[in-house]
C-alpha cells in the first residue's frame, strides 16, 4: 500500500509541475513588454482596443489564464502542433538511440580492453565528444555536410541546409543532439562494467569456466545497466531542453522552434502550451526511467 501511494505521488507530481510551470510561464510572458496586437503597425487607439478585445486580452489575467489552459487541455493546440511534435519526436528518438546505443557500445569496447592503449584512446575520444556542446556539433556537421562532402563527391553527396527535415536531413540534428551524450554514457558504462567485473559472483562465474564474453554479456552487463539507467533521467532532461537550441540552429520546425517563435511574437497560448508539453515530457521520461529500475534489479522498489 505504501509503495502504491508513493507511485501515485510520483505520477501526480507531473501534472502539478506542469500546472505550476504554466503559471510561471504565463506570468513571465505578461511581464514582457508588448503584446500580439501591439506588433501590428499603423493602428489607431480604437483599432488597438478592438484587437485586444478580439483576442480576449482585455479580460482580467486570471480569466485569460483559465481560457488559455482550457484551449490547451481540450486538445485544440495539440492538433495544431501535431506536425511539429512529430518532427521533434523523430529527432529526439533518433538522438536517444544514437546516444544510448553508441555510448553503451563504446563503453563495452573500452571495458573489454581496460588499461590498454585502445581503452585510453576510446575514453579520451569519449571525453572529447562529451566536451563539445551540441550547438558546436551542429555547426561542424553542417560545415562538413554542406562543404566537405559536396567538394569531395563533386556534389553527389551533400547536406541541404534548407528548411529541415526531409529524409536524411533528420540525421544531422539528431547527431548534434545525441553525440555529446555518447561520450557521457560511454564513460559511465565503462565504470559500471569494471566495477561489476571485480565482484565475487563474477569471479565465481570465471572459476566455473565461463568464457570472458559470456561473463561480460550475461553476468556483468545486466548489473552495469543499473548505472546506465541511473543517468538516463538527467540525459533525457538535458536532451529535451537542448533540442530548443538545435532546432533553431538547424532550421527544424519542431516544438522548440515554435516555443521560441511564440515567445518572440507574444503568442501566449502557443508559448504556454508548448512549455507545458515540455514539462510533461520531462516528467513522463523520468517516470519511465524509474519504472525500468525494478525490471533490471528486482531489489529496487518504485
N, C-alpha and C positions, 0 to 999 in steps of 0.2 A: 504493500500500500504506500509506503514511504517513497519507494522508487517510482511508482506511478505519479505521485504528487510532484516529485522532483522533475520528472519528464514533462508533465503538464506545465510546470512553471517555466521550463526552458522553451516550450512551444509558445506559451503565452507572451513571453518577453519579446518575441519577434514582432507581432503587430503593435505592441505597446511602444517599442523602439521606433517603428515606422510612424506611429502617430505623433510621438514627441518630435521626431525628425521633421515631419511635415509642418508642425507648428513653428519650429525654429526657422525652416526654410521660408515659410510664408511671411514670417515677421521680418526676416532679413531682406527679402525682396521688396517689401514695402518701405523699408528704411532707405533703400537706394533711391537716388534722385531719378525723376522721370516716371513715365507710365506708358502703356501701349498707345494711348491716344495722343500724348504729347509728341510722339515721334512723327506724327503727320504734320507736314508743313502747310503754311498759308491757311490757317484756321482762324475763324472768328471766335471770340469767347463763347458765343452761343453754340457754335458747332462743336467746340471742345466739351461743353457741358452735355450736349446730346450724345457725343461719343462715349463719355463716361457712363451715362445712363444706359446706353445700348449694351455695354459690356457689364453692367452691374457694378461698376467701380465707385459709384456714388453711395452705395449702401455701407452700413457700418462694417468694420473689419470682421467681427465675429460672424456676421451673416455671409459675407463674402467667403470666409473660410469654410463654412458649412456647405455652401453651394459648390465650392471648388472640390471639396472632399467627396460630395455626392456624385459629381461627374467622374471622379476617379474610381470610386467604389462600384458604380453601376457598369463599368467596363467600356464606356464610350472612348476614353483616352487610350485604353489598351487596343481597341480595334483600329484606332487611327495610327498608332505607333507600332503595329504588328510587323511591317516590313523592317523597320529599324531594329526592333527587338530580335527578329530572326537573324539579321546581319550581325549584330553584336553577339548573339548566342553562338553562331557558327564560328566566328573568330575566337571567342573565348574558349569554346570546346576544343578547337584545334590547338590553341595555345596551351591549354591544360594537358593535352595528350603529348605535345612536344616537351613540356616541362617535366612531367612525371615520367613519361617513357624514357626520354633522353637522360634525365637525372639518375634514375634507377640503373639504367644500362651502364652509364659511366661509373657510377658508384660501385657496382658489382665488379666491373672490369678492374677498377683500381684496387678494390679489396682483395681480389684474387692474386694480384701482383704486389702485395703490400711490401713496402720498403725496397722497391726496385726502382730503376730509372723510369720505367713505364708508369709506375704508381705516382712518382713525383711529377712526371710530365702531365698526367691526366688531372691530378689535383691542382697543379699550377694553372692549367688551362681552364679548369672549372672556376678557380678563383678569379681569373681574368674575365671570363664570361660574366660572372656574377657582379664584378666591379663596374661594368659598363652599363649605364642607365638605359632603360628601354627606348627612350626617345633618341639616344645616340645610335642605338642599334637600328632604329627606323631610318635614320639619316644614312648610315653606312649601307644598309640593304638597298635603299632607293638609289644611292650612288652607284653601287655595283650593278643593280638591275637595269638602270637607265643608261649607264655609261660603259662600264667594263664589258658586260655581256653583249651589248649591242656592237661594240667595236670588235670584240673577239670573234663573234659569229657572223659579222657582216650584216647585222640586222635580222638574222634568222631567229635569235632568241633575245628577248628584252622584256623589261617590265614597263607596262603602260602606267604612268603616274596619274592618269586621268581619274575621274570620279570612281572610287572603289565601291564595290568589289565584284568582279565578274571572273569566273573560272579561277585561273592560277593567281589572280590578284589577291585572293584571300590569304595566300601563303605568306606574303610579306608582313602585314600587320600581325599575323599570328606568330611568326618567328620573332618579330621585335618584342612582342609581349611575353613570349614564353622562354626565349633564350636565357635571360638573366637567371631564371629560376632553375634551369638545367644545372648550372653550377652550384646553386644553393642546395638543391635536393641531392646532387651527387655527393657533396661533402658530408651531409648527414647520413646518407645511405652507407657510405664507406665506413664512417664511425660506428654506426649501428651494427653492421655486419662484423666488423673486427671485434667489437665488444662481445657479441654473441659467440664468436668463434673461440673465445677464451673461457667460456663457461664449462662446467663439469660435464653436462649432458652431451655437449659436442665432443669432448674428449672421449666419453664413453662410446659415442657413435663411431668415432675413428678406431677405437680399440676393437670394435666388433668387425672391423674390416671393410667398412663402407668407403667408397671412393670419395675423394675430396669434393668432386662436383655434386655427388648425392648429398653429402653433409651440408654443402652450401645451399643447394636449391630446396631440399626437403626440410632440413632442420634449422638452419641459420636464418634463411631469408624470411621465413614466416614471422619469427620473433623480431627481426630487424625492421619489419614493416610497421611495428608499433611506433618506432622513432619517426618513420616517414609520415605516417598518418598524423602524428602529433604536430607536425609543421604544416600540414595541408591547410589548416584553418587560416593562419596568417598569410600563407601563399595565395590562397583563393581571394582573400580580402584585398591584398595588395594588387593582385592581378585585375580584379574588378575595378578598383579605383585607378589603376594605371591605364586602363582602357580609355579613360577620358582623354589622356594626353595622346595616346597612339592614334585614336580615331581622328583627332584634329590634325595630327602630323601627316597621316597617310590619306586624308580626304575620305574617310569612311563615314558614310551617312548612317550611323548607328545611334544608339541611345545616348552615348557620351556626346556625340556631335549635337544631338537635339537638346541636351541639357545645357550646354554652353550657349547655343544659339538662342534658346528660350530665355536664359538669364539676360543676355545682351538685349533682346527685344522686349523684355519685361512681359513675356507670355507666362503669366502666373500659374495657370492650370498645368501647362506642359512642364514647367520647371519643377513645381512641387510634385507632380505625378511621377516624373522620371526619377526624382530624388527618392521618393517613397519606394519605387520599384528596386532601386539600387540597395536601399536599406533592407528590404525584404529578401533580395537575392543573397546578400551577405549573411543574413540571419539563417536562411534555409541551408546555405552551403556549409556554414559552421555546424548546424544541427546535423546535417548528413555525415559530417566528419565524426561527430560524437557517436552517431549510431553505428559507424563502422568499427569502432573500438571493440565492442563485445564480440563481433564476428571474428576478429583477429585473436583477441585474448579474452576468453570467457570469464576470467577473473575480474575484468573491468565491468563495473555496473554503470549504466547510463543514469 
